[in-house]
Amino acid sequence: MAQIWKCSGNDIRTMPQELWEKDLSILSNPKEMSEVLLFWKELENRKEMVLPLVQNLEGAVLGAGVMKRENYWTTGDYPFSTLKEIEPDQFSLMKDDRIQAVLAVIKTLRDEPLILEVEAPFSVLASLVNPMDLYLSMQAEPELLENILKRIVSEESKYIEAGVQAGCHIFSMAEPAGTLDMVGEKYFKECSGKAAVMLLKEIEGFLSGSVVHLCGKLSSSMIAVQMAEEEEYSVNSEEYLENLLEIAKNPEIHFVGQRCIHQKKNRTGIVYVLKLSVGEYYNAQEFKFGINQTT
């Protein structure tokens, strides 16, 4: 298997205790959320603010709820035991108050360096059903899995487009449950990776003025199976955040990766731009899930 990028744990943010103790209703309160984000940024002497306050907000909204862990908030228990319990037509992100609150915060703080974290589709689904059941479903229930992932792709694309319109210039996408080293080449190409690329293709057309940063594990997985190609792009600043803000202004660049978005310094003078390269297996004109296909 190709070498997959290793996470070095550059995200050293720690949720302040006074924020951790707040009621979860803050997630639907744009004014309070804006105040907290500004306070947190100043407390840790950071330039950027990262939204949302919950890891995998999409999964939380679609049914997983929110759980407070030691120093962060994330999704709660799995709301479904099997894929068959899920009714994908009922999935909606944009109707949820917490999603609308995030978009309102972006509008309020749009002149500040903002990063909106979004989860790749397979990991959204992995917050709703035990990932081990999902791995089995890749073989046993491919059509059902495909329909659910397509719905998640559709809902996330609307969310990201609304984020662009609200004024966010940097998006961060990770796939913690379905990278190549976790699911293997066949199922990355046919399921989790393919769902991620489908989302990227869906949003590519409205990213002018914004850029999506792919977690190094996701981008290296995509490159390893020829879903994407990397190109070196020269930058001037040694601050990685400044690099991303600069690149976001380039209408020809939509995706970057091969690094951690939370790294502070970039002394190489290089950012890795990603070009989607679907190749023979991924026909760009007929880009559909191929879970039933063999490779």
N, C-alpha and C positions, 0 to 999 in steps of 0.2 A: 504493500500500500504506500502511496505517496506520502511524503513528510507533511504533516499538518502543523500549522503555526501553533506555538505554545503560548498560552496566556501567562503573562508575568505578573498579574495582579496589580495593575496600575491604578485601579479605581480604589482610592484610599479614603473616599468620602465616608463619614460616619454621621448618621442622622443624629442631630442634637437631641438630648434627653427631653427638652421642653417641647420639641416637635413630636417626638415619639409618643409622648404622653397625651397628645391632643386627641380629641374625638375624631373618628374617621369621617365625620360630616365635613371636615375641612376639604375633602376631596371634591365636594360639590360647591365650594365657596371660593370663587376666583379671587376676591379681594384678600381674604385671609391667606390663601395659598401664595399669592404674589408677595405679601409681606414676609411670609416664612422663607420663601426662596431667596429674597434679598438679604434677610438676616443670616441664612445659612451660608450664602456666598461670602458675606463680609466676615463671618466667624472663621471660615477656613481660608480666607484671603485668596479666593479664586476669582477669575475673571468671568467664568461661565456659570450659567445656571442650567440644571438638568431637570427635565420634566419626563414623565410624571413622578409623583412622590412614591408610587407603587411600582415595583418590578412587575412587568407583564400586566399592565392595566387592561389590555384587551381581554386576556383570560379572565381577569376579575370581573369585568363587565359582562362577559358571556356566560357567567355562572359560577366561577370559582370563588368569588368573594375575596375579601382581604383579610390577611392574618398579620399580626404584629410579631415579628421575630426579634432577636436580641437587639439589633441596632438598625433594622430596616423593616419596611413593609413589603409584603409579597402576596401571592395568591394563597388562598386557603385550601380546604380539602377538595378532592375531586368530586364534582357534582353529579357525574355520570359513572355508572359501573361498566357500561359497554357503549360502543358506537351506536347501536340500534336504539338506544334511549334518546339520542340527539335528534332534534328536528332542525336542521340547518336553516330552513326558511324562516325560523323564528329568531335567528341571530341578527342583532342590530347593534352597532356601536354608536352611530350618530344620534340615536334617540336617548342615549344615557346622559344624565346630568353630569357625571364625572368626566366624560369625554368633552362635553360642551364647556365645562369649567376649565379644562386644560387649554382649549382653543381660546377661551376668553383671556386666560393668563398670557398666552402668546401675544395676543393683540395688545394687551396692556404693557408688556415688557419687550415689545418687538425691537426696541432700540438697544437692548442689552444682548450680549452673546448668549444665545439659547441653544440647547441641544434637546431635541425630542427623541426619546428612546422608544423604538417600536420593536416588537418581537416578530421573528419570522413565523409564517403560518403554522408550521408543524409544532413549534414550541407553544404557540397559543393553544392548539388542540391538546398538547401534552399537559396543560394545566387543567384540562377538563376531564380527561380520562387518563388512568395510569399509563405511563409511557410503555410499559411492558406489554399491555394490551394493544397499544397502537402498533408495536413492532409485529405482533402476531397478526394484526388486522391487515398489514401490508400483503400478507399471503392469503388470508381467509376471506377478507371483505374488501377487496380493492376498489370496487365501484362505489360503495358507501363511503369509504375513506376519501376517495376522489371528490365526491359531491360535497362533503363537509369542508374539505380544504379549499375547494373553489369558492365556497361561500365566504370563508374567512378571508381569502384573497380579495374578494369583492368589497367586503366591509373595511378591511384595512386600507385599501386603495382610496376609498372615500375619506377616511380619517386623515391619511397623509396629505391628500389634495387639500383638505380643509386646513391642515397645518401650514402648508405652503401659502395658501391664500391669507391666513392669519398673520403671516410674517416670519415664520421660522425658516432659517437658512441652512441649518445643519440637523440632519436626522441620523440616528445611530441604530443599526439593525444587528441583532444577534440571533443565533440559532442554537441555544444551549442544549436542546434535546435531540437534535437530528443532524449533526455534522458527520462527515465522511468516516471519521474514526469511531463514531458511535453506532452507526447503522450499517456501515459497509457500502461498497461502491454501488452495488445493484440497487439498493433501496434509497440511497442518496440520489442517484440519477433518476430513479423512477418515482420518488415520492417526496421526501423532505426537501432535497435540493431543488427539485423541479418546482415545487410549490413556491420556494423562495424566489426562483428566477421568474416564475409567472407573475409574482407580485412586483418585482423590479421592472419587468416589461410593461406592466399595467400602469405604473407611475412614471415611467421614463419621460413620457410626453409632456408632463406639466412640472418638471423639476427645474426649469430655467430660473436661475437665481437662487437655487438650493442644491445641496448635495447630500447624498446618502452615504454614510460611512459604514462599511460592513466590518463586523468583528473579524479579526485575523483568522480565527478558526473557520468561519463561514467562507470568507473570500479564498483562503487556501484550499478549502474543500472544492469550491467551484472551479478553481484553476486546475486542480488535479484531474478533474474529469472533463476538462475542455468546455465547461459551461461559460467560462470567462477567460479573458486574456489580460495580462497586466502590462502597463506601460509606465515608464518613469517620467515624472513631470517635475521640472525644476522650480523650486520656490526660494524666496529670499530670507524669510524670517526663520529664526530657530525656535519659535513658539509654534507647537503643532496646531493649537487653536487658531492662530493667525493664518496658518497654511490653509486650514479648512475654510475660513471666512474668505480668503483670497480665491480659492478654487470655486467656491459657491457662485462667484460672480462670472465665472466662465461658462457661457451657455452650451459649450461643447462637452462639458464634463458633468456627469450625473452620479457616478459611483466611484468611491475610493475604498481601499482596504489594506490588508497585509500589515496592519498595526493595531494598537489599542487606542481608541479614541480618548482615553483618559491619560495618555502619556503627555507629559508637559513639554519636553524638549524634543526637537528634531534637528540634530546637528548635521545630518547627511545632506541637506539641501534637496531632498527627493521626497515626493509623495507618489504613492502607487495608485495610478488611475486604472479602473477596471472597465473593460469593454465586454458586454455580453456577447458570447460567441457560441451560439446554440449548435452549430455544426450539423452533420448529417443526422444524428440521432434526434436533435431538436430542430425540426423544421420550423423556421420562423413564421411561415405563413400558416402553418397548422400546429400551433403550439398547444398541445393538449397533454394531459397526464398520460403516462405510458406504463402504469402500474402492472397491467396485464401482459406487457411485452417482455421479451427476453432480450438480453444484451449479449 
